[in-house]
């Protein structure tokens, strides 16, 4: 089998360099502070904007919320831009997830000046889906490696760690691949839920992987698999999954870190 050379650090380097917050940000619309609120409100309502930038001497120096614009000039309702609300354009996508976990939008800066914003809705965009699928793919490779390592020579089969219907499904896939001439084994034909079931039977492994209990691990793998299926079928990944999606993304990163740490001493990390 080919060695698993990818690591969460490799993946992060690729995505931090190639896909950043800038790739999902929208331009941050702004108006001069002297503009009347009655001029700005229709613009915001027509586009569904909840926040607008306020320009002072030509530069965005504050912001206003749609609900605040009761009358007068835009500058009358200006709020200062808290640095906690701003992400540099080069920030990793996980940083945006963490920020949006507790607020509906964040601002994006370039060379220290605000130019864009990211809202929760932007997390449906293709760069985010690519990033999540990358995390999931690497996590799946790690679960496969763990099963191979903990149950060499497919010892999980003799130990009858899977229910008969699940074993039958794995054998059916194995035979299908064998007929097509694809080099494989039964372990490679296990679904993610099957690997989680097998790993659960190995005492202490889930704690090594950062989980406080088997129940917590099972919830993680269930959410993990559900998200994988939604991404694979181009389905909505936010509906009924926010802010839980942020927790899943953060959990995936933590899981990968634990897997990498556990295998740090492995000479080649074969899967």
Residue frames as qw, qx, qy, qz and C-alpha x, y, z in Angstrom:
[[0.000, 0.887, 0.462, 0.000, 0.00, 0.00, 0.00],
 [0.351, 0.631, -0.049, 0.690, 1.15, 3.54, -0.66],
 [0.392, -0.262, -0.510, 0.719, 2.45, 5.51, 2.33],
 [0.079, -0.899, -0.424, -0.078, 0.28, 8.28, 3.74],
 [0.525, 0.094, -0.082, 0.842, 2.56, 11.24, 3.24],
 [0.127, -0.657, -0.211, -0.713, -0.07, 13.97, 3.64],
 [0.341, -0.313, -0.646, 0.607, -0.43, 15.60, 7.03],
 [0.042, -0.876, -0.468, 0.106, -2.69, 18.24, 8.47],
 [0.291, -0.685, 0.154, 0.650, 0.27, 20.61, 8.35],
 [0.283, 0.001, 0.661, 0.695, 0.72, 19.93, 4.61],
 [0.073, 0.654, 0.710, 0.251, -2.96, 20.47, 4.00],
 [0.173, -0.870, -0.273, 0.372, -3.02, 23.70, 5.99],
 [0.314, -0.461, 0.352, 0.752, -0.01, 25.04, 4.08],
 [0.219, 0.264, 0.728, 0.593, -1.70, 24.31, 0.76],
 [0.048, -0.761, -0.619, -0.186, -4.98, 25.95, 1.67],
 [0.293, -0.797, -0.152, 0.506, -3.53, 28.86, 3.61],
 [0.291, -0.341, 0.433, 0.782, -1.38, 29.69, 0.61],
 [0.053, 0.155, 0.734, 0.659, -3.96, 29.04, -2.12],
 [0.309, -0.618, -0.588, -0.421, -7.40, 29.56, -0.54],
 [0.223, -0.092, -0.495, 0.835, -7.88, 32.33, 1.99],
 [0.114, 0.620, 0.566, -0.532, -10.60, 34.59, 3.35],
 [0.119, 0.460, -0.276, -0.835, -10.11, 36.85, 0.32],
 [0.086, 0.000, -0.864, -0.496, -11.49, 34.12, -1.95],
 [0.132, -0.535, -0.834, -0.043, -14.91, 34.19, -0.29],
 [0.100, -0.490, -0.321, 0.804, -15.16, 37.88, 0.67],
 [0.264, 0.761, 0.519, 0.286, -17.63, 40.29, -0.92],
 [0.250, 0.384, -0.048, 0.888, -16.87, 44.01, -1.47],
 [0.217, -0.538, -0.608, 0.542, -17.88, 46.08, 1.55],
 [0.118, 0.723, 0.400, 0.551, -20.27, 48.78, 0.29],
 [0.375, -0.441, -0.351, 0.736, -19.68, 52.15, 1.91],
 [0.118, 0.846, 0.354, 0.381, -21.02, 55.72, 1.83],
 [0.226, 0.404, -0.273, 0.843, -19.73, 59.10, 2.93],
 [0.203, -0.315, -0.730, 0.572, -20.68, 59.98, 6.49],
 [0.178, 0.227, 0.099, -0.952, -22.69, 63.00, 5.26],
 [0.299, -0.155, -0.744, -0.577, -25.15, 60.87, 3.25],
 [0.577, -0.204, 0.208, -0.763, -28.73, 60.87, 4.51],
 [0.359, -0.070, 0.910, -0.195, -29.99, 57.63, 6.00],
 [0.656, 0.483, 0.362, -0.452, -33.06, 57.87, 3.79],
 [0.517, 0.664, -0.444, -0.308, -30.73, 57.53, 0.76],
 [0.069, 0.447, -0.890, 0.060, -28.82, 54.57, 2.18],
 [0.562, -0.009, 0.698, -0.444, -31.64, 52.46, 3.59],
 [0.811, 0.438, 0.060, -0.383, -33.27, 51.57, 0.22],
 [0.450, 0.612, -0.649, -0.046, -29.85, 50.47, -1.08],
 [0.145, -0.325, 0.879, -0.319, -29.34, 48.18, 1.92],
 [0.667, 0.155, 0.532, -0.499, -32.87, 46.78, 1.82],
 [0.739, 0.531, -0.205, -0.362, -32.71, 46.04, -1.90],
 [0.522, 0.496, -0.690, 0.077, -29.53, 43.98, -1.42],
 [0.862, -0.387, -0.321, -0.056, -30.33, 42.47, 1.95],
 [0.467, 0.370, -0.468, 0.652, -27.37, 44.20, 3.62],
 [0.580, -0.707, -0.397, 0.084, -27.39, 44.43, 7.41],
 [0.512, -0.646, 0.058, 0.563, -24.19, 46.46, 7.65],
 [0.508, 0.801, 0.119, 0.294, -22.71, 49.32, 5.64],
 [0.637, -0.111, -0.113, 0.755, -19.36, 51.04, 5.71],
 [0.027, -0.975, -0.190, 0.115, -19.00, 54.72, 6.56],
 [0.674, 0.347, 0.006, 0.652, -16.32, 56.69, 4.74],
 [0.297, -0.909, -0.062, 0.285, -14.47, 59.45, 6.53],
 [0.027, -0.789, 0.444, 0.423, -12.11, 61.50, 4.32],
 [0.604, 0.492, -0.510, -0.365, -12.55, 58.88, 1.60],
 [0.320, 0.238, -0.908, 0.131, -11.62, 55.84, 3.72],
 [0.697, -0.445, -0.498, -0.262, -13.82, 53.39, 5.59],
 [0.125, 0.394, -0.587, 0.696, -13.52, 54.46, 9.20],
 [0.389, -0.008, 0.654, -0.648, -16.66, 53.02, 10.75],
 [0.171, -0.198, -0.879, -0.399, -19.82, 51.09, 10.04],
 [0.463, -0.030, 0.277, -0.841, -23.57, 51.26, 10.68],
 [0.180, 0.188, 0.965, -0.031, -26.24, 48.63, 11.09],
 [0.141, -0.371, -0.604, -0.691, -29.43, 48.82, 9.09],
 [0.404, -0.641, -0.652, 0.026, -31.54, 48.73, 12.23],
 [0.384, -0.478, -0.250, 0.749, -29.81, 51.85, 13.54],
 [0.170, 0.093, 0.343, 0.919, -30.57, 54.13, 10.58],
 [0.031, 0.655, 0.698, -0.288, -33.61, 55.89, 12.02],
 [0.230, 0.934, 0.250, 0.110, -32.85, 59.25, 10.39],
 [0.255, -0.886, 0.261, 0.287, -30.33, 62.01, 9.95],
 [0.423, 0.711, -0.548, -0.121, -26.90, 61.51, 8.41],
 [0.908, 0.072, -0.408, 0.065, -25.11, 58.19, 8.18],
 [0.394, 0.396, -0.546, 0.624, -22.32, 59.52, 10.37],
 [0.479, -0.481, 0.242, -0.693, -24.78, 60.07, 13.21],
 [0.937, -0.191, 0.098, -0.274, -25.02, 56.29, 13.58],
 [0.569, 0.568, -0.579, 0.136, -21.35, 55.42, 13.05],
 [0.870, -0.476, 0.128, -0.001, -19.82, 52.63, 15.10],
 [0.038, -0.761, 0.633, 0.135, -16.06, 52.28, 15.48],
 [0.858, 0.265, -0.426, -0.115, -14.48, 49.26, 13.83],
 [0.699, -0.569, 0.424, -0.087, -13.30, 46.92, 16.58],
 [0.163, 0.571, -0.778, -0.207, -10.12, 45.08, 15.49],
 [0.436, -0.029, 0.879, -0.193, -11.88, 41.87, 16.60],
 [0.654, 0.551, 0.360, -0.373, -14.27, 42.37, 13.69],
 [0.460, 0.779, -0.338, -0.258, -11.51, 42.46, 11.06],
 [0.873, -0.118, 0.411, 0.233, -9.59, 39.64, 9.40],
 [0.039, -0.597, 0.539, 0.593, -6.61, 40.18, 7.08],
 [0.751, 0.416, -0.208, -0.468, -7.37, 38.95, 3.56],
 [0.451, 0.427, -0.784, 0.009, -4.68, 36.27, 3.94],
 [0.500, -0.291, 0.637, -0.509, -6.39, 34.66, 6.94],
 [0.053, 0.017, -0.987, -0.149, -7.10, 30.92, 6.83],
 [0.488, -0.327, -0.508, -0.630, -10.68, 29.82, 6.28],
 [0.557, -0.367, -0.707, 0.235, -10.76, 28.15, 9.68],
 [0.188, -0.142, -0.325, 0.916, -10.23, 31.58, 11.25],
 [0.347, -0.142, -0.266, -0.888, -13.37, 32.84, 9.50],
 [0.610, -0.327, -0.694, -0.199, -15.30, 29.83, 10.80],
 [0.456, -0.283, -0.603, 0.591, -14.16, 30.58, 14.33],
 [0.013, 0.066, 0.112, -0.991, -15.12, 34.26, 14.07],
 [0.465, -0.145, -0.406, -0.774, -18.49, 33.59, 12.46],
 [0.407, -0.242, -0.866, 0.160, -19.27, 31.08, 15.16],
 [0.217, -0.526, -0.577, 0.585, -20.39, 33.98, 17.37],
 [0.146, 0.591, 0.044, -0.792, -21.29, 36.77, 14.90],
 [0.705, 0.555, 0.420, -0.136, -23.10, 37.00, 11.54],
 [0.626, 0.732, -0.008, 0.269, -20.30, 38.72, 9.63],
 [0.599, -0.546, 0.122, 0.574, -16.68, 39.86, 9.79],
 [0.333, 0.913, -0.124, -0.202, -14.82, 42.54, 7.86],
 [0.877, 0.088, 0.198, 0.430, -11.81, 41.86, 5.64],
 [0.067, -0.931, 0.167, 0.318, -8.81, 44.15, 5.29],
 [0.820, 0.349, 0.078, 0.446, -5.98, 44.57, 2.82],
 [0.438, 0.334, -0.190, 0.813, -2.88, 46.53, 3.80],
 [0.171, -0.225, -0.565, 0.775, -4.70, 47.55, 6.97],
 [0.333, 0.127, -0.032, -0.934, -7.76, 48.99, 5.21],
 [0.515, 0.277, 0.754, -0.300, -11.22, 47.43, 5.22],
 [0.237, 0.270, -0.542, -0.760, -12.39, 46.53, 1.72],
 [0.542, -0.079, -0.720, -0.427, -14.66, 43.50, 2.11],
 [0.543, -0.285, 0.530, -0.585, -16.77, 41.39, 4.41],
 [0.350, 0.034, -0.922, -0.162, -17.65, 37.74, 4.89],
 [0.640, -0.225, 0.222, -0.700, -21.00, 36.52, 6.18],
 [0.596, -0.105, 0.775, -0.182, -22.19, 33.08, 7.18],
 [0.773, 0.533, 0.216, -0.269, -23.87, 32.74, 3.76],
 [0.367, 0.767, -0.505, -0.146, -20.43, 32.97, 2.09],
 [0.398, -0.404, 0.819, -0.081, -19.49, 29.65, 3.68],
 [0.817, 0.341, 0.428, -0.182, -21.51, 27.91, 0.94],
 [0.422, 0.801, -0.323, -0.277, -18.99, 29.04, -1.69],
 [0.913, 0.314, -0.254, 0.047, -16.82, 26.63, -3.68],
 [0.325, 0.581, -0.603, 0.440, -13.49, 27.47, -1.94],
 [0.496, -0.399, 0.539, -0.552, -15.01, 26.58, 1.45],
 [0.950, 0.064, 0.101, -0.288, -16.45, 23.34, 0.12],
 [0.731, 0.493, -0.431, 0.190, -13.07, 22.42, -1.38],
 [0.005, 0.564, -0.632, 0.531, -11.34, 23.12, 1.94],
 [0.709, -0.245, 0.428, -0.503, -13.83, 21.05, 3.93],
 [0.959, 0.228, -0.086, -0.142, -13.63, 18.16, 1.49],
 [0.496, 0.573, -0.570, 0.318, -9.85, 18.24, 1.81],
 [0.303, -0.451, 0.635, -0.549, -10.07, 17.97, 5.60],
 [0.866, -0.027, 0.262, -0.424, -12.59, 15.16, 5.33],
 [0.850, 0.417, -0.323, -0.016, -10.54, 13.21, 2.79],
 [0.279, 0.533, -0.677, 0.423, -7.46, 13.35, 4.99],
 [0.523, -0.309, 0.547, -0.576, -9.48, 12.35, 8.07],
 [0.941, 0.137, 0.021, -0.309, -10.85, 9.35, 6.17],
 [0.671, 0.485, -0.528, 0.186, -7.32, 8.27, 5.25],
 [0.069, -0.480, 0.684, -0.544, -6.37, 8.45, 8.91],
 [0.769, -0.149, 0.366, -0.502, -9.30, 6.27, 10.01],
 [0.919, 0.311, -0.222, -0.093, -8.29, 3.69, 7.41],
 [0.415, 0.540, -0.627, 0.379, -4.70, 3.76, 8.63],
 [0.393, -0.413, 0.576, -0.587, -5.83, 3.35, 12.24],
 [0.924, 0.008, 0.148, -0.352, -7.90, 0.25, 11.44],
 [0.814, 0.427, -0.377, 0.117, -4.97, -1.28, 9.55],
 [0.179, 0.566, -0.625, 0.508, -2.56, -0.48, 12.36],
 [0.492, -0.323, 0.544, -0.597, -4.73, -1.69, 15.24],
 [0.857, 0.098, 0.440, -0.250, -6.02, -4.77, 13.45],
 [0.093, 0.556, -0.712, -0.418, -3.17, -6.07, 11.24],
 [0.050, 0.026, -0.965, -0.256, -4.00, -8.87, 8.82],
 [0.493, -0.269, -0.349, -0.750, -7.64, -7.78, 9.10],
 [0.191, -0.051, -0.893, 0.404, -8.01, -9.25, 12.58],
 [0.381, 0.089, 0.282, -0.876, -11.24, -7.31, 12.99],
 [0.647, 0.066, -0.525, -0.550, -12.94, -9.89, 10.74],
 [0.543, -0.059, -0.824, 0.150, -12.20, -12.89, 12.99],
 [0.071, -0.098, -0.611, 0.783, -13.11, -10.81, 16.03],
 [0.056, -0.600, -0.753, -0.266, -16.55, -10.19, 14.47],
 [0.174, -0.333, -0.289, 0.880, -16.49, -6.49, 15.29],
 [0.293, 0.083, -0.271, -0.913, -19.09, -5.63, 12.65],
 [0.652, 0.217, 0.515, -0.512, -22.75, -6.62, 12.59],
 [0.571, 0.155, 0.759, 0.274, -23.56, -9.19, 9.84],
 [0.445, 0.814, 0.373, 0.005, -25.45, -6.71, 7.61],
 [0.001, -0.933, 0.278, 0.229, -22.50, -4.27, 7.66],
 [0.468, -0.383, 0.734, 0.307, -20.06, -7.09, 6.94],
 [0.603, 0.439, 0.651, 0.140, -22.24, -8.22, 4.04],
 [0.308, 0.940, 0.094, -0.110, -22.16, -4.71, 2.54],
 [0.198, -0.779, 0.528, 0.274, -18.37, -4.60, 2.80],
 [0.554, -0.089, 0.788, 0.253, -18.03, -8.02, 1.14],
 [0.547, 0.690, 0.474, 0.006, -20.40, -6.97, -1.63],
 [0.171, 0.955, -0.177, -0.165, -18.26, -3.91, -2.40],
 [0.407, -0.549, 0.686, 0.251, -15.11, -6.02, -2.20],
 [0.624, 0.217, 0.726, 0.189, -16.45, -8.48, -4.79],
 [0.431, 0.866, 0.245, -0.065, -17.56, -5.66, -7.07],
 [0.011, -0.893, 0.403, 0.201, -14.09, -4.12, -7.01],
 [0.537, -0.314, 0.753, 0.213, -12.41, -7.50, -7.45],
 [0.655, 0.487, 0.570, 0.092, -14.46, -8.21, -10.58],
 [0.334, 0.942, 0.010, -0.014, -13.26, -4.89, -11.98],
 [0.807, 0.273, -0.184, 0.490, -9.67, -5.90, -11.33],
 [0.088, -0.843, 0.204, -0.489, -9.15, -3.24, -8.64],
 [0.561, 0.102, -0.677, 0.467, -6.46, -4.12, -6.11],
 [0.412, -0.562, 0.139, -0.704, -8.09, -3.89, -2.69],
 [0.267, -0.051, -0.912, 0.309, -8.87, -5.70, 0.55],
 [0.304, -0.643, -0.695, -0.105, -11.91, -5.89, 2.80],
 [0.345, -0.554, -0.314, 0.689, -10.66, -3.14, 5.11],
 [0.103, -0.125, 0.291, 0.943, -10.54, -0.74, 2.19],
 [0.230, -0.378, -0.691, -0.571, -14.22, -1.50, 1.51],
 [0.263, -0.523, -0.678, 0.444, -15.41, -0.36, 4.93],
 [0.021, -0.823, -0.287, -0.490, -17.63, 2.70, 5.18],
 [0.084, 0.529, -0.396, 0.746, -16.66, 5.45, 7.60],
 [0.680, -0.450, 0.143, -0.561, -19.32, 4.35, 10.10],
 [0.972, -0.044, -0.227, 0.037, -17.88, 0.81, 9.99],
 [0.556, 0.377, -0.422, 0.609, -14.37, 2.04, 10.73],
 [0.261, -0.533, 0.307, -0.744, -15.71, 4.08, 13.66],
 [0.888, -0.301, -0.036, -0.344, -17.47, 0.97, 15.00],
 [0.893, 0.121, -0.318, 0.295, -14.29, -1.09, 14.76],
 [0.301, 0.477, -0.393, 0.727, -12.16, 1.60, 16.38],
 [0.537, -0.556, 0.127, -0.622, -14.65, 1.91, 19.24],
 [0.960, -0.218, -0.166, -0.062, -13.87, -1.72, 20.17],
 [0.679, 0.249, -0.361, 0.589, -10.20, -0.82, 20.74],
 [0.491, -0.769, -0.342, 0.225, -10.03, 0.36, 24.34],
 [0.432, -0.656, 0.020, 0.619, -8.59, 3.86, 24.79],
 [0.483, 0.212, 0.448, 0.722, -8.13, 4.75, 21.13],
 [0.041, 0.824, 0.415, 0.383, -10.78, 7.46, 21.08],
 [0.438, -0.861, -0.055, 0.253, -9.21, 9.19, 24.08],
 [0.591, -0.246, 0.350, 0.684, -5.88, 9.18, 22.22],
 [0.283, 0.419, 0.528, 0.682, -7.69, 10.92, 19.36],
 [0.018, 0.147, -0.111, 0.983, -8.97, 13.73, 21.56],
 [0.531, -0.432, -0.446, -0.577, -12.44, 12.50, 22.52],
 [0.294, -0.403, 0.574, -0.649, -13.69, 12.47, 26.09],
 [0.632, 0.031, 0.687, -0.356, -15.94, 9.46, 25.56],
 [0.292, 0.126, 0.862, 0.396, -17.06, 6.92, 22.98],
 [0.232, 0.751, 0.600, -0.146, -20.39, 8.74, 22.72],
 [0.027, 0.841, -0.114, -0.528, -18.63, 11.99, 21.81],
 [0.210, -0.335, 0.748, 0.534, -16.57, 10.17, 19.19],
 [0.307, 0.396, 0.850, 0.164, -19.67, 8.57, 17.69],
 [0.194, 0.864, 0.335, -0.322, -21.38, 11.96, 17.39],
 [0.089, -0.699, 0.412, 0.577, -18.30, 13.37, 15.70],
 [0.234, -0.098, 0.856, 0.450, -18.13, 10.57, 13.13],
 [0.286, 0.613, 0.735, -0.047, -21.87, 10.81, 12.48],
 [0.137, 0.896, 0.094, -0.411, -21.64, 14.57, 11.79],
 [0.217, -0.526, 0.631, 0.527, -18.44, 14.00, 9.82],
 [0.312, 0.164, 0.877, 0.326, -20.11, 11.43, 7.54],
 [0.250, 0.773, 0.556, -0.178, -23.25, 13.54, 7.12],
 [0.040, 0.848, -0.167, -0.501, -21.20, 16.56, 6.02],
 [0.271, -0.302, 0.772, 0.490, -19.13, 14.40, 3.65],
 [0.333, 0.429, 0.823, 0.168, -22.31, 13.16, 1.97],
 [0.183, 0.881, 0.307, -0.308, -23.73, 16.68, 1.64],
 [0.076, -0.723, 0.423, 0.540, -20.52, 17.91, 0.02],
 [0.323, -0.088, 0.857, 0.391, -20.31, 14.93, -2.30],
 [0.235, 0.563, 0.772, 0.181, -23.87, 15.54, -3.54],
 [0.145, 0.265, 0.160, 0.940, -23.52, 19.35, -3.79],
 [0.337, -0.710, -0.607, -0.120, -26.18, 19.90, -1.14],
 [0.186, -0.841, 0.084, -0.501, -26.67, 22.85, 1.19],
 [0.644, 0.024, -0.606, 0.466, -24.10, 22.59, 3.97],
 [0.007, -0.236, 0.365, -0.900, -25.51, 25.36, 6.17],
 [0.624, -0.329, -0.239, -0.668, -29.20, 24.51, 6.50],
 [0.867, -0.445, -0.074, -0.213, -29.83, 23.01, 9.94],
 [0.884, -0.020, -0.167, 0.437, -26.06, 22.84, 10.40],
 [0.302, 0.474, -0.213, 0.799, -25.04, 26.27, 11.64],
 [0.066, 0.856, -0.512, 0.024, -23.27, 26.97, 13.95],
 [0.896, -0.229, 0.381, 0.010, -22.65, 23.22, 14.25],
 [0.798, 0.556, -0.023, 0.232, -20.72, 23.38, 10.94],
 [0.086, 0.836, -0.422, 0.340, -18.09, 25.56, 12.62],
 [0.658, -0.501, 0.518, -0.217, -17.78, 23.01, 15.41],
 [0.952, 0.197, 0.226, 0.060, -17.39, 20.21, 12.86],
 [0.573, 0.734, -0.203, 0.302, -14.63, 22.08, 11.00],
 [0.185, -0.757, 0.514, -0.357, -12.80, 22.88, 14.23],
 [0.837, -0.272, 0.438, -0.185, -13.29, 19.28, 15.38],
 [0.900, 0.418, 0.019, 0.125, -11.88, 17.92, 12.12],
 [0.316, 0.777, -0.408, 0.360, -8.73, 20.01, 12.52],
 [0.475, -0.596, 0.545, -0.350, -8.35, 18.81, 16.11],
 [0.954, 0.012, 0.281, -0.107, -8.88, 15.18, 15.08],
 [0.764, 0.582, -0.158, 0.229, -6.23, 15.47, 12.37],
 [0.002, -0.775, 0.505, -0.379, -3.78, 17.02, 14.82],
 [0.715, -0.397, 0.505, -0.275, -4.32, 14.12, 17.23],
 [0.956, 0.260, 0.135, 0.028, -3.86, 11.57, 14.45],
 [0.527, 0.727, -0.311, 0.311, -0.66, 13.26, 13.31],
 [0.271, -0.701, 0.543, -0.376, 0.68, 13.41, 16.86],
 [0.882, -0.192, 0.384, -0.194, -0.11, 9.74, 17.42],
 [0.913, 0.323, 0.162, 0.192, 1.74, 8.72, 14.26],
 [0.084, 0.946, -0.312, -0.019, 4.63, 11.15, 14.61],
 [0.424, -0.573, 0.698, 0.071, 6.95, 8.31, 15.54],
 [0.872, 0.287, 0.394, -0.044, 5.85, 6.07, 12.69],
 [0.469, -0.331, 0.513, 0.638, 8.71, 5.47, 10.19],
 [0.085, 0.046, 0.629, 0.772, 6.54, 5.73, 7.08],
 [0.411, 0.261, 0.332, -0.808, 2.90, 6.05, 8.13],
 [0.106, -0.023, -0.866, -0.487, 1.70, 3.30, 5.81],
 [0.618, 0.082, 0.233, -0.746, -2.02, 2.99, 5.21]]
